[in-house]
Amino acid sequence: MKIYEYNPDLPMNIEQKNCGDYSIISFDAVYEPDVPESKKIYVYAFQPKDPWVNLIFLHGIGNGNIPYLLWFGKYFERYGVQTFFMILPYHENRAKPQWNGGEPFFSPSPSYCSKIFHQAVKDVRRTLDYVKKISTLPVSIMGFSFGGMIATMCLALDKRLENGVIAFAGGDWRWINWYSPYTEPLRKNYSKYSNEYNCVNESSCIKNRLQDFQKIGKLKQIDDIFSLFPACFHYDPIAYAQFVEQPILFFQGIFDKIIPYKSSQILFEKLPNAKKAMVFSGHKSSYIFRRYIAKRVIYFLRSTFSKGI
């Protein structure tokens, strides 16, 4: 079975808990995670009385992103957008109690990262299975930061997702790994431990990626991604972007330092059907513009699905 595939016939063992403003829905993951806490997928469901579209929402890496991004679920609910806010693996109650959230994603090993990135992809697709069980409405996906990277992979791999919103995300791991202040722990791990490709600094990263980086635009099908060397291409959004044929709304922060401009720009340029919306903010300060972002998303969804504007 390919790394992004799973058995859709596995039992889900769905449970639902009403929490007032939202419900928490849980069901089984389709893989064996690295920690037992991630065996269950947890989704915050915001369900309006008269929905016209479904939206799977993916937060960024780290538990601190979750509480304030949940605001979008409540806001979208008011406008008839049924939102399923999925907790990514190794976060919140899917992680060890002492973790800040997402620790395994900071591994210096591309082979290991490929495995856990595709675990996140499988979680999204399993959530999509659930949404399709309960609703015949179209399904979109929205991802912030790291969630936008996972969303890009999902849009390429699963065409049941009819459009997408990618916000403050990027591609080409060279720029993220070596220039983002958020990946400082990863750089220390590279320097201290190296990896199976002897990556210890940016120079070795560039050298390892140079030859196959030129092949990305010539890929004919998804499975060609896995012939690229080294394995960091196997979960790099820029390798998947060309296969995202759905309409995309792409948010980019003018002052974003967490996702360097070159990383954000190359991902946008690789998407064949994307429109950009610039936000006069940095990465975290984009929350100040949350209403602007939410309104643009609703307009985009209505335009795509002809729900009046």
N, C-alpha and C positions, 0 to 999 in steps of 0.2 A: 504494500500500500504506500502511495506517495505521501510525503511529509505533510501535505495540506489536506489529505483525504481522511475520512472517518466513516464509520458505519452509521448511517442515519436511522437505522432500524433499532438501535440500542434503546432500551427503555429510558425515559427521561426522569421518571419519579418526581413529578412536579408537585411543589408545595407552595402555598400562597398565604401571606399574612397581611391583614389590613392594618395600616399604620396611620389612618386618618387622611392626611394629604396625599398619600401614595400607598401602594401595596409593595411588599417585597416578595418577589417570586424567586424560587430556587429550583434547580434541577441539576442532574448529574453531568459532570464533564465527560467527554468522550475519550479521554486519555488518562494515563496515570501520572499525576503531577509530581513535582519534586518534594512537595510538602503536603501532608494529608488535608490541611486546611483548604487547599484549592480543589478538592475533589468535587465540591459543589459550586455551581455558577450562581451568583446572586444578582438580581436585576431589580432596580427601583422602577416601578411602573406608574406613570402618570396618565390616567385614563379619563379623558373627557366624555361627557354624555353623548355627544354627536361627533365623533372623530371623522376626518376625511383623509388622513394619511398616517402612516406609522413611521416613527423615527427611532433608530437605534443610536444611542449617544455614548461615546467613548471619552473618558476623562484622560488627563495626562498622567505621567508617571509620578508616583508619590502619593501618599494618603492625604496630604494637605490640599491637593487639588479637588478632592471629591466634594467636600461640603459646599463650597461656593459655586461649583459648577452645577450642583443639583438645582440651583435657582432656575436654570434653563428649562428643566423638566416642568416645573410649576408654571413658568411663563408660557411655554408652548401649549400646555394643557388648556389655558384660557382661550387659545385661538384654534382649538380643535385638533391639535397635533398630538397624537397618542405617542408618548415618549417612553422608551425602554432604556433606562440608564444602567448600563452593564458595568459591573465591577470587574476590572481586568484581573487576571491571575496574579497571585502574590501581592495582593493589595487588601487593605481593610481587614475584614473578617476572613479573607482568603489567604492570609499571611500569618507568619509567626508573630506573636504579641509584641516582641521587641523590635520588629522591623518598622522602618519608616514608609515602606511600601515600594515594591518593585525591585528589591535588591538583586534578584537573579538576572535581571535585564542589564546589569552593569558588569557582567562577566567579560573579561578580555578575550574569551574563546569564541570565535565566530561559529564553530560547529555547535557549541552549546546554545549560543544565542539563537541560531537558526531554529533549533528545537523549541525553545520557549516562545519565540515570536510566533511560530506557527501554532503553538498551543493557544495563544491569544486569538489568532485567526479562527481556530476551531471553536473557541468559545463564542465568538461573534456569529459564526455560521449556525451554531447550535441555538443561540438566541433567536436567530432568524427562523430556524425550524419551529421554535415555539410561537413566534409571532404569526407565522403562516398557519399554524394550527388554529389560532383563535380569531383570525381576521383575514378578510379577502381584500383589504385595502392595500394600495401600493406601499412599498417599504423603501425608505431612504436611510442613509447613515450619516452621522456627523461626528467628527473626531477632533479634539483639541490637542495640539502639541504631539506627544507620543501617540495619543489616541488617533490623531490624523494620519500617522504613519501606518498604524494597523488598519485604519479605514481604507487607505490606498491599496494595501495588499488584498483586503476583502473585496473591494470593488472589482479588482482584476480577476479574482478567483471565483466570485459568485455573482452571476448576472441576475439573480433574484433581487439584488439591490438595484433600484431603478435610477437613482441619482445619489449624489453625495456632497457633503460640505466638509472641506478640509481647512482647518483653522490653525494658523501659527505652527505649522509643521514643515518638515523639510526632508531632504534626501541627500545622498552621497555622504557616507559615514565619515569621510575624511574631514569635512568641515565641522560636523557635530562632535566627533570624538576628540578633535584636537583644538577646537576653538570655543566651544560652548562652555561657559563657566559652570554649568550644571553637571558636566561630565568630568570634572576634576578628579573625583574618586576613580573613575575608569582610567584616566591617564596615569594615575599612581599605580594602578594594577598592571597596566602595560609595562611600565618601567620596572616594577618589582618582579613580576612573574612572566612577562612576555606572553606568547601563546604558541599554538601549533604552527604558526607561519612566521615565527620570530619577529613579530611586530613589537617594537619597543618605543618608537617615536614616529613623528609624522613622516619623516624621510622613508622609513621602512614600509610604512603604510602606502605611500605613493608608489614606491617601487613594486610592491606586491599587487597593487590594483591596476597599474598602468596599462598592461597589455589587454586585459579583458574589459577594462572600462570602455575601450574603443568599440567593443562588440555590442554594447547595450542597445544602441539604436538599430541594430541589424537582427535582433532576435525575432523569430517567426512565430513562436508560440510560448506559452507560459513555461512549459517544461524545459525550454532552452536556458532559462535562468539558472537551473541547477547544474549546467555544464560550465558555468563561469567559475573562475578561480580568482581570489580565495572565497571561502564560504560566506563572507560578509555580504556578498552580492545576493545571497539567497534570501535575505530579509531586508534588503535595501529598497526603500520605496521607489527610487528612480528606475530600478529594473522592472517594477510592476506597472509604473505609471502609463507606459505606452499601450498597455492592455486595458486601460480604464476608458471605455468608450462612452460611458454614461455622462450626462451633464454634471459639471462640477462647479460649485461656488468655492473660491479659494480666498481665504482671508490672510493678509500679510501685514505684520506690524512694522511700521516705519522705523521704530527704534528697537526692534527685537534683537537682543544679544544672546538669548538662550538658544534660539535657532538662528544661526548666522545668515546674513542676506544671501550669500552664494548657495547655501543649502536650500533655503526656501525658494529661491529663484529657479534653480535647476529642476526642482520638483514640479513647479508650476509649468515650466517650459516643456517638460516631458508629457504633461497631460494633454491629450489631443482635443478635449472638449471642455476646457475650463475658462471661467471668467474670474478676474481678480477684483477683490474689494480691499482697498488699502485702509488701514486703521492707524490713526495718529497716536500710537501707543507703543510701549515695549511689549514684552511677553506677558508678565504678570499684571501689568497695568492695563491690559486689554479688558480686564474685568470692569473697569470704569465705563467702558463702552459696551457693556453687555446688552443694553436695550437696543442700541444701534445694530449690533451683531444679530440679535434675535429677530429684529424686524426685517433685516435683509434676508435672513434664512427663511422666514415665513413667506416673504415675497417670492423668493426663488422657488420654494416648494409649490406655491400656488401657480406660478408661471409654468412650471414643468408639468403639473398635473391638471392644468386648466380649471382651477378652482376659483376663478374670479380674482380680480386684483383691486 
